[in-house]
Amino acid sequence: MIIVLVQPTAESPSYLKGDYWDVTDKYESYETYAFYTQLDLANCRYEIFSSFKEAEDFIKTTASTKFYKVRMLNELDKLKDRAKTFNWAVA
């Protein structure tokens, strides 16, 4: 699993209002290709992380407001909880 921080730009569609986390498969597949193509077509910037720890460290060291960091870390925690639940259910 690859964790992706998606950041819409001024050229992005209006329905993309703010930054958000998403995940994709780490293997090269059509779904992964389509995921990144869709982000490119929506004029979004994105950061790719191979672990939740790496993503947390990125947010903690980014030059942004405390409110933004807290919000993004909370969203990442929710994503991490869903991933744990999914992995437990599959196992």
C-alpha positions in Angstrom: 0.0 0.0 0.0 1.2 3.5 -0.9 -0.1 6.5 1.0 -0.6 9.6 -1.1 -1.1 13.2 0.1 -3.2 14.9 -2.6 -3.0 18.7 -2.8 -5.4 20.4 -5.2 -4.1 23.5 -6.9 -5.9 26.6 -8.2 -6.4 24.9 -11.5 -8.1 21.8 -9.9 -11.8 21.3 -10.2 -14.0 23.1 -7.7 -15.1 19.9 -6.0 -11.6 19.3 -4.8 -11.6 21.8 -1.9 -8.7 20.8 0.2 -5.8 18.4 0.8 -6.7 14.8 1.6 -5.1 11.4 2.0 -5.6 8.5 -0.3 -4.1 5.1 -0.8 -3.2 3.1 -3.9 -1.6 -0.2 -4.7 2.2 -0.3 -4.6 2.3 -2.6 -7.6 2.2 -1.4 -11.2 -1.3 -2.0 -12.4 -3.9 -0.4 -14.5 -5.7 0.9 -11.3 -2.5 2.5 -10.0 -1.9 4.1 -13.4 -5.4 5.4 -13.6 -5.2 6.8 -10.1 -2.2 8.9 -10.9 -3.5 9.9 -14.3 -6.7 11.1 -12.7 -4.7 13.2 -10.2 -2.7 14.7 -13.1 -5.8 15.5 -15.1 -7.3 17.3 -12.0 -4.1 19.4 -11.8 -3.3 18.1 -8.3 0.1 17.9 -6.7 0.8 14.8 -4.7 3.4 13.4 -2.3 3.9 9.6 -2.2 4.9 7.8 1.0 5.7 4.1 1.6 4.7 4.1 5.2 2.5 5.9 7.7 5.6 6.9 9.7 7.1 8.6 6.6 3.8 10.5 6.0 3.6 11.6 9.6 7.2 12.8 9.6 6.5 14.8 6.4 3.5 16.5 7.9 5.3 17.3 11.2 8.2 18.9 9.3 6.2 20.8 6.7 6.0 24.6 6.9 2.3 25.1 7.6 0.0 26.1 10.4 -0.5 24.1 13.5 -4.2 23.7 12.6 -3.3 22.2 9.2 -0.8 19.7 10.8 -3.3 18.6 13.4 -6.1 18.1 10.8 -3.8 16.2 8.4 -2.4 14.0 11.2 -6.0 13.2 12.4 -7.0 12.3 8.8 -3.9 10.1 8.6 -4.8 8.4 11.8 -8.3 7.6 10.5 -6.7 6.2 7.3 -4.3 4.1 9.4 -7.2 2.7 11.5 -9.2 1.7 8.4 -6.1 0.0 7.0 -5.6 -2.0 10.2 -9.2 -3.0 10.3 -9.1 -4.1 6.6 -5.9 -6.0 7.1 -7.3 -7.7 10.2 -10.5 -8.6 8.3 -8.6 -10.1 5.3 -6.3 -12.1 7.6 
